[in-house]
Each structure stands twice: as structure tokens, then as C-alpha cells.
């Protein structure tokens, strides 16, 4: 299709075509370009992105569950410890419930709804987005059993990865692990506080009682994390091989304080961010990635919003400007406009941070770029990257290029969003998707039986993990669609979560472009 499109444009540009024909060629070209712009269906991608979270649900599934190849699972989670930990999300292709990436997933879903609520509503997906958030926060409420106790994980990666079976058949350990006063985890407490504070903003108008409950938990978790400081992976060795907190906990405490300020408008939280900006690295670290582990770029962007959008924050302008300068370092690095320390790109133009699950960094970058583009547009400002000036349109255009790459505009002509388009990964590294649905065949599939009969199959997965954003291609745009290629074919909840807001924004921009005077005149 793309090749045919190019040929048409080349033909219309050929010399010695009669003038009348040239006019028709120009008209056809305009419609061809318009058709090319419409070729990527952001509405469909948005719908499918939200569907993915239903495939990742743990616990007792609701009556309106749309992913019908899944069934109830993990119904005794927490039973051994005498606590109800049923629910929440499996993070990826396994069945461990890891608290830190789950919380980041919910924070990013909530931030997307906060920024683009109207656009998501117009697309008809607001209810699904709020359901995805609430599925996570309901679990966090259960996991926060005491002001200074938070259950951090259910199951452990070592025993879980030894088995390849459906979540409905799980025979692996479901031991639960917690952080408390004697086993601190400020990073986990901070991220969970951020998630619940952000979600409280989402539900403030439609469910004020629930919003207030979330805020109460968020405030308690922040106080707990701040008072009993420590890295959660030093308290819980079981997480170290899977979700180690490399950046430490200071970024999460700043991140949580900012979200609590946005949720409460309580000056004490902003003062915390201002007073600890230097010692916690918020105004010092210039980072080129934003992820479940490293929050600096995200909190620096939020601090920039406070500085630019609200006059009352001018009293803290000196410190907030330092946060903003680091946010702009990140944006300029993504745009390849720093003198040095830019983010690498593949030959096809994809941001490339590292080999394993690179798409998580692409989706978060696209999100922050989109947020910053809006910030500049609304304040009528431009971004200065050393000696280059960049306007909001260029930033949004680059964010769009990353989303378009994900959706198939890439050298492999591969959509890395599963179920979107006609060519997408069919052997995703995911236990449930790769084994016959429990609803179709309830016969028990054992721990190693799954490896013998399902993992090693060359056929495509029997269940399509719609909306999953897989790890993606290597640094040369190459991708191998094999189940054992987990670096590229495994998907995670925090990969897809940032897409929701960006897709809603791009859908709005596309609709505005399609009603431009030039096209309307035809």
C-alpha cells in the first residue's frame, strides 16, 4: 500500500503532463496524503490498548469482562498470610503480582485520563480507562492493610518462571511479601502513593467518596515511605532479580509529593518538593529515560507545569526553574537536539534506550513529549535546546512518529501493538495467550507440561493478547517473532499504559486536521 502510494505521487510529479491532468493529480495527491494520514487508526489503537488490561487481570473477573479467553485466577492470594490480596494485575507474561510496576502502570493510566479526559470520552473509552485504573487501586487498598504496612508482591519470579501454565491452573508459590517499619520500601510506598493520589483526581467528580478513600491511603503511604526510608529491594531480596530499584527511593518520594500536591493543593507537599529538590536529585539529575524505576523526568515535567501554568507558584520559581531545565534536557535529548547525551535512535527513527523491552521507554517518552508540547502550546512558549529553538508542533510531531512506528510505520511493517493492523506479533511471550483458553479446555495443564506442549510450539498463540505493546525491535529495527525471544516479544502493563493518553491526543489532532479549510474546500 505504501509503495503504491509513493508510485502515485511520483507519477503525478512526472514532467510534461498536461496542465488539466496536473490539476487532477494535485487534487488526487491531496486526497492520497489525507488517506495516508488516516491509515493509522488511533481510535482503534486506543480501544485495543485499554482492552489489554482486562487480559492482565488477576482475581475474580467481572460480568462485563471483554477478554473472554481469560477466567478467574489467584483466588487464594494472601490466604497463607491471613490477608485478602485477590485482584490486581499480572505485570507481563508471567503470574507474579509485582507492586512497583503495577503502581507505575496505574499512575500513568491516571495521568493520561487527567490530561486527556475529554478526548478519551469523545473516543468512547473513558469508562474502560477508569475501570482499568480502579482494578489496580482496589487492589492497592487491599494491600495497604495498615498505615505502615504495604504488601509488595504475591508469588515469586523464580518458581513462577520455572512453570509455563495458565493463571487459571497455577500451582506455583503464592507467598506474599510486605514492607513495614522494620523492612522499609520508600520507593514502593512512594509510587503506590503517587498512583492512588493521581487516581483520586480521576474519580474526584464521579465518585467523591472513593476519591477521598484513595487520597487517605496515598497520604498514609507517603508518610510511611518518608518516615521509614529504605529501598524495597534491600528489604525484599525476592524482587531484586526482577524489579530492582536502581534509582533508589528519592525520585519516588518527590513524585508522590507532587501528585499529592496536585490532588490536595496542600502547600506542605509542594514545600517538600522544593526543599528536597537538590538533596533528592530532582533539580540535579538530568536523565534520558522515564520508567517504572526512574521517575525524575516525569516529576520534572510536572514541576514545569506548576511553574508555567499557575501564577501562585512564582514564589518557588527559582527551584521550579531548576526542575524545568532538567525536564527540557530530557525533551531535547529525545529530539536529538542536545550537544551531547541524546537518546540513540534506530535507523528507522525509533528511540532506543536498551535491548530488553525497549518499547517501555518509547511509550513513556511519547507521553512526556506530548504533555510538554501541550504545555508550550497553552503558554505560547518555545523550547530552547542549546542553540536551537523548537515549537510545540515539532515536539508533538516527533511523539507522533514514535507512535506511528509502534503501529506499523517502520522498516518491518510490523505493528508492535498486538491485535492492531494486519501484521503484528503472533507468538507473544505470554503464558495465558500461548495456551488453549481455560474456557475452551478446562483440563489441567501442569507446570512443565506447558513448556513441553505449548511453549515450544511454532504455531501462533491460540489467544490474541490484544493491546499488548511488546518489547519491540533491536537497535537495527530487526524483530524476531518467537515465543522464547522474551526481550522482544514479552509485553508489560507499563508499556501500554502511557499510550492511552497519547493516542487520545493524536486522535483529537487528527480530527482537527481533517476539518482544515484546505480539505473542506474540496
C-alpha positions, 0 to 999 in steps of 0.5 A: 500500500505504501509503495503504491502510494509513493508510485502515485505521487511520483507519477503525478510529479512526472514532467510534461503532463498536461496542465488539466491532468496536473490539476487532477493529480494535485487534487488526487495527491491531496486526497492520497496524503489525507488517506495516508494520514488516516491509515493509522487508526488511533481510535482503534489503537486506543480501544485495543490498548485499554482492552489489554488490561482486562487480559492482565487481570488477576482475581475474580473477573467481572460480568462485563469482562471483554477478554473472554479467553481469560477466567478467574485466577489467584483466588487464594492470594494472601490466604497463607498470610491471613490477608485478602490480596485477590485482584490486581494485575499480572505485570507481563507474561508471567503470574507474579503480582509485582507492586512497583510496576503495577503502581507505575502502570496505574499512575500513568493510566491516571495521568493520561485520563487527567490530561486527556479526559475529554478526548478519551470520552469523545473516543468512547473509552473513558469508562474502560480507562477508569475501570482499568485504573480502579482494578489496580487501586482496589487492589492497592487498598487491599494491600495497604492493610495498615498505615505502615504496612504495604504488601509488595508482591504475591508469588515469586519470579523464580518458581513462577518462571520455572512453570509455563501454565495458565493463571487459571491452573497455577500451582506455583508459590503464592507467598506474599511479601510486605514492607513495614517499619522494620523492612522499609520500601520508600520507593514502593510506598512512594509510587503506590502513593503517587498512583492512588493520589493521581487516581483520586483526581480521576474519580474526584467528580464521579465518585467523591467518596472513593476519591477521598478513600484513595487520597487517605491511603496515598497520604498514609503511604507517603508518610510511611515511605518518608518516615521509614526510608529504605529501598524495597529491594534491600528489604525484599531480596525476592524482587531484586532479580526482577524489579530492582530499584536502581534509582533508589527511593528519592525520585519516588518520594518527590513524585508522590509529593507532587501528585499529592500536591496536585490532588490536595493543593496542600502547600506542605507537599509542594514545600517538600518538593522544593526543599528536597529538590537538590538533596533528592536529585530532582533539580540535579539529575538530568536523565534520558529515560522515564520508567517504572524505576526512574521517575525524575523526568516525569516529576520534572515535567510536572514541576514545569507545569506548576511553574508555567501554568499557575501564577501562585507558584512564582514564589518557588520559581527559582527551584521550579526553574531548576526542575524545568531545565532538567525536564527540557534536557530530557525533551531535547535529548529525545529530539536529538537536539542536545550537544551531547547525551541524546537518546540513540535512535534506530535507523528507522527513527525509533528511540532506543534506550536498551535491548530488553523491552525497549518499547517501555521507554518509547511509550513513556517518552511519547507521553512526556513529549506530548504533555510538554508540547501541550504545555508550550502550546497553552503558554505560547512558549518555545523550547530552547535546546542549546542553540536551537529553538523548537515549537510545540508542533515539532515536539508533538510531531516527533511523539507522533512518529514514535507512535506511528512506528509502534503501529506499523510505520517502520522498516518491518511493517510490523505493528508492535501493538498486538491485535492492531493492523494486519501484521503484528506479533503472533507468538507473544511471550505470554503464558495465558495467550500461548495456551488453549483458553481455560474456557475452551479446555478446562483440563489441567495443564501442569507446570512443565507440561506447558513448556513441553506442549505449548511453549515450544510450539511454532504455531501462533498463540491460540489467544490474541493478547490484544493491546499488548505493546511488546518489547519491540525491535533491536537497535537495527529495527530487526524483530524476531517473532518467537515465543522464547525471544522474551526481550522482544516479544514479552509485553508489560502493563507499563508499556501500554499504559502511557499510550492511552493518553497519547493516542487520545491526543493524536486522535483529537489532532487528527480530527482537527486536521481533517476539518482544515479549510484546505480539505473542506474546500474540496 
